[in-house]
């Protein structure tokens, strides 16, 4: 399933959902990426100082890829904004 994420929080939430779908713990993702569980937690929580390499490694561990494209001009409200 494709997801659009425009903020660090949205990226973190998408990673969290994927990790849970795969049945992995943060510690297991940490082991796969040679990172501490706390680092995975901070990434999932949208911490602003996450290194790009950490994101790339976690994407690979979760069998995801990053696609860069022009931003769509559709409604930019999030589900949280609506409810």
C-alpha positions as CSV (number, residue, x, y, z in Angstrom):
1,X,0.0,0.0,0.0
2,X,1.3,3.4,-0.9
3,X,1.3,6.1,1.7
4,X,2.0,9.8,1.4
5,X,4.1,11.3,4.2
6,X,5.0,15.0,4.3
7,X,6.2,15.3,7.9
8,X,8.6,13.5,10.2
9,X,5.6,12.4,12.3
10,X,3.9,10.9,9.3
11,X,7.0,9.1,8.2
12,X,7.5,7.7,11.7
13,X,3.8,6.6,11.9
14,X,4.1,4.8,8.5
15,X,7.3,3.0,9.7
16,X,5.6,2.1,12.9
17,X,2.6,0.6,11.1
18,X,4.8,-1.4,8.7
19,X,6.9,-2.7,11.6
20,X,3.8,-3.9,13.4
21,X,2.3,-5.4,10.2
22,X,5.5,-7.4,9.9
23,X,5.3,-8.5,13.5
24,X,8.6,-7.0,14.5
25,X,9.7,-5.3,17.7
26,X,11.7,-2.1,17.7
27,X,14.6,-4.1,19.1
28,X,14.4,-6.6,16.2
29,X,14.5,-3.7,13.7
30,X,17.4,-2.3,15.7
31,X,19.3,-5.5,15.4
32,X,18.7,-5.7,11.6
33,X,20.0,-2.1,11.2
34,X,22.7,-2.2,13.9
35,X,20.9,0.6,15.8
36,X,19.6,0.7,19.4
37,X,15.9,0.2,20.1
38,X,15.8,3.8,21.3
39,X,16.9,5.0,17.9
40,X,14.1,3.1,16.2
41,X,11.7,4.6,18.8
42,X,12.8,8.1,18.1
43,X,12.5,7.6,14.3
44,X,9.0,6.3,14.7
45,X,8.1,9.3,16.9
46,X,9.2,11.7,14.2
47,X,12.3,13.1,16.1
48,X,13.7,15.8,14.0
49,X,17.4,14.9,14.3
50,X,17.3,11.4,12.9
51,X,20.1,10.8,10.4
52,X,19.2,10.1,6.8
53,X,21.3,6.9,6.8
54,X,19.2,5.6,9.8
55,X,16.0,6.2,7.8
56,X,17.5,4.5,4.8
57,X,18.6,1.5,6.8
58,X,15.2,1.1,8.6
59,X,13.4,1.4,5.2
60,X,15.5,-1.5,3.9
61,X,14.9,-3.5,7.1
62,X,11.2,-3.1,6.6
63,X,11.4,-3.9,2.9
64,X,10.3,-0.4,2.0
65,X,11.6,2.2,-0.5
66,X,11.5,6.0,-0.6
67,X,10.0,7.5,-3.7
68,X,10.7,11.2,-4.4
69,X,8.1,13.0,-6.6
70,X,6.6,16.4,-7.0
71,X,4.1,17.3,-4.3
72,X,0.5,16.8,-5.2
73,X,-1.8,19.8,-5.0
74,X,-4.6,17.8,-3.4
75,X,-6.1,18.4,0.0
76,X,-3.2,18.5,2.4
77,X,-5.2,18.0,5.6
78,X,-4.3,14.9,7.6
79,X,-6.8,12.5,9.1
80,X,-6.1,14.2,12.4
81,X,-7.1,17.5,11.0
82,X,-10.5,16.2,9.8
83,X,-11.5,14.6,13.0
